[in-house]
Amino acid sequence: MKKDKLPPALEAATLTEKMRRGDLLSAACPSRTVMKHVTSRWGVLVLLVLEGETRRFSELRRLIGGVSERMLAQTLQWLEADGLVHRVAFEVVPPHVEYSLTPLGQQAAQHVRRLADWIESSVPAIVQHWNKSSVDKLPV
């Protein structure tokens, strides 16, 4: 049986290179965890809302329609653990916490922004396909 060959951009030259760079196609690669956090519904929206801004939790929740407090808190924790979000807690009453993107988070936000812009500009064409589709449960 012939083994499928990956495009050159997805092939790493050596094991050392794969370990240094990451290998998203490998089930055990930690880059998959980061991808899960960044590309989750709420991860994408947090990155977009924090791009170039510092915001409080309540402001984030208000700007990101539909997110629960629990999911927003969890998403912020994931992105902070990945080094993408910076959290500053001020010791005042009531508690005051601000979130912003780290330089790494700003880079991620730029990439996510390009994808989000493409999605938004492509929605009319995508919706046309939904209307033609025989799948009963679209959109999800």
C-alpha positions, -999 to +999 in steps of 0.1 A: +000+000+000+014+034-010+018+059+018+003+093+012+029+120+009+024+154+027+029+187+009+065+200+014+053+227+038+040+201+062+070+178+060+097+186+086+132+176+075+144+158+107+130+147+140+149+175+156+132+200+134+098+185+142+105+187+179+117+223+176+088+235+154+059+213+164+040+187+144+002+194+143-005+162+125+010+142+153-016+132+179+009+137+208+022+171+197+016+199+223+009+223+195-025+206+191-034+219+226-024+254+217-044+251+184-074+239+204-072+270+226-065+295+199-091+282+174-119+274+198-150+296+193-143+317+224-105+317+219-108+333+185-132+359+198-111+367+228-080+373+206-100+395+183-115+416+211-082+420+229-062+429+197-045+462+206-067+467+237-067+461+274-101+451+288-118+440+320-136+407+323-171+423+323-162+443+292-150+411+274-182+393+283-203+422+271-184+424+238-184+386+231-221+379+227-232+345+240-202+335+261-209+324+296-188+336+326-175+301+330-164+296+294-148+331+292-129+325+324-117+291+312-107+305+278-088+333+294-070+308+317-060+286+287-047+316+267-028+329+297-012+295+303-002+294+266+015+328+270-009+347+247-029+367+273-015+388+302-037+391+333-032+419+359-051+417+391-053+450+411-056+446+449-086+468+453-122+462+465-141+453+444-116+432+425-103+448+393-086+425+367-074+435+333-065+414+303-043+422+273-024+403+247+013+395+251+035+400+220+029+363+211-008+369+216-007+399+192+009+377+166-018+350+170-045+377+168-031+390+135-034+355+120-069+349+135-080+384+122-071+374+086-091+342+090-120+361+106-120+387+078-120+360+052-150+343+069-170+375+072-164+385+036-172+349+024-204+345+044-228+354+014-212+326-007-212+302+022-249+309+030-258+302-007-242+267-002-263+262+030-294+270+010-285+244-017-274+218+008-295+188+016-281+186+051-311+192+075-292+207+104-273+236+089-261+259+103-249+244+135 
